[in-house]
C-alpha cells in the first residue's frame, strides 16, 4: 500500500463534486448521498477520487483505446445496465450537474418498461443484458416448449443474455426475433446519440455483452440463414 499514492474509483452512478458524494445510485442500491470517497479513504488510508464508471472508460478509450486520436467520441457500455461517456473537444463532458451522459436513462419508449431509476421507457430497459434476459423469460412463459426453455431445463433463473444470443446465432426463430428487436432498440439509441453529439466515433463496450459475443463475427441472421 505504501507504493500507492491515491485511488480512483469508477461506479455506475452520478458523482456530486460540490458535496463529494453519490447522490443516487439505483443499480447498487446505495443510500442517498453516499460519501464514497470518504468511506473508502478511511478504509484505505489514501486519497480517493471517484467518478462515473462509463465516463472513466470513455476517458481511457480516448487516451489509449478505440477513440484515440479523435476529439469527439461517445462510449456506450452495454451490461447489466447501460452507461455512457462523452468526450467533446478532447475533454470529458458531464454537464452542469454531472448527469449529462446518463445515456441509459434517456427515454426511448414513452410509457415503456419500468426502470430501476423510477422512470419508464429508459434506453437501459431495452438495450441492456437485463432487458434481453427479461424478454427471454417472457418468451419462455408464453412458449413453454421453446428452445430457450429447453436449454435451461425449465429454470428461468439460468437464462443469461448470451443464452438468448447463442440460440439466435444457430438460427432459433424465437431467439432470433428477440435478438433483432434488441439490436433495433440499440440502433435507435445510437442514432439519437449521433444526432445530439455528432461524434467521430462511437465505442461500444460492456462486460456481459462482450462475453456473449453479440457484436463479433457475422450477425445471427447471417449465421442462421
Secondary structure, DSSP 8 states (H G I E B T S, - for coil): -TT--EEEEEESS--BTTTTBB---TTTT--TTB-HHHHHHHHHTSEEEEEEHHHHHHHHHHHHSTTTT-SSEEEEEESSSEEEEEEETTEEE--SSS-TT-GGGSB-STT-SB-TTS-BSBTHHHHSHHHHHHHHHHHHHH-TTSHHHHHTTT-GGG--HHHHHHHHHTT-HHHHHHHHHHHHHHHHHHHHHHHHH--SEEEEE-HHHHHHTTTSSS-HHHHH-
